[in-house]
Amino acid sequence: MRSEQKIREDLRSFVLAKAADREGAAITDQTPLFEERYLRSVHLPELLLLLERLSGTPIDVEDLNPADFRDIDSMVLRFCKAGATP
């Protein structure tokens, strides 16, 4: 598994690529991504695939909660924290 820092960088890059209409925008790991419309529901399937790739484990979609995707911190904690290297 990738380091936590690399996972955060990859997630941030994904979000900024999807938020092309917000050119020059800067996000933090606590920026509410869907609430502030950096991401939209149409991005969720691709985001899930990215999270599976980053975490190295499949994600059970039956066990998802909207809060799991609030911000980068939430996604790392929920999907990637257990196996991440420092």
ChimeraX attribute file (.defattr): number of C-alpha atoms within 10 A of each C-alpha:
attribute: neighborCount
match mode: 1-to-1
recipient: residues
	/A:1	15
	/A:2	16
	/A:3	16
	/A:4	20
	/A:5	13
	/A:6	15
	/A:7	22
	/A:8	20
	/A:9	14
	/A:10	14
	/A:11	21
	/A:12	18
	/A:13	12
	/A:14	16
	/A:15	18
	/A:16	18
	/A:17	14
	/A:18	15
	/A:19	17
	/A:20	11
	/A:21	10
	/A:22	12
	/A:23	9
	/A:24	9
	/A:25	10
	/A:26	9
	/A:27	15
	/A:28	12
	/A:29	17
	/A:30	11
	/A:31	15
	/A:32	19
	/A:33	19
	/A:34	16
	/A:35	11
	/A:36	10
	/A:37	12
	/A:38	20
	/A:39	20
	/A:40	13
	/A:41	9
	/A:42	8
	/A:43	14
	/A:44	13
	/A:45	10
	/A:46	11
	/A:47	17
	/A:48	17
	/A:49	13
	/A:50	16
	/A:51	21
	/A:52	15
	/A:53	14
	/A:54	23
	/A:55	22
	/A:56	15
	/A:57	13
	/A:58	12
	/A:59	14
	/A:60	8
	/A:61	8
	/A:62	6
	/A:63	7
	/A:64	11
	/A:65	9
	/A:66	7
	/A:67	11
	/A:68	16
	/A:69	21
	/A:70	18
	/A:71	20
	/A:72	23
	/A:73	17
	/A:74	17
	/A:75	19
	/A:76	23
	/A:77	13
	/A:78	14
	/A:79	21
	/A:80	24
	/A:81	17
	/A:82	12
	/A:83	15
	/A:84	19
	/A:85	12
	/A:86	9
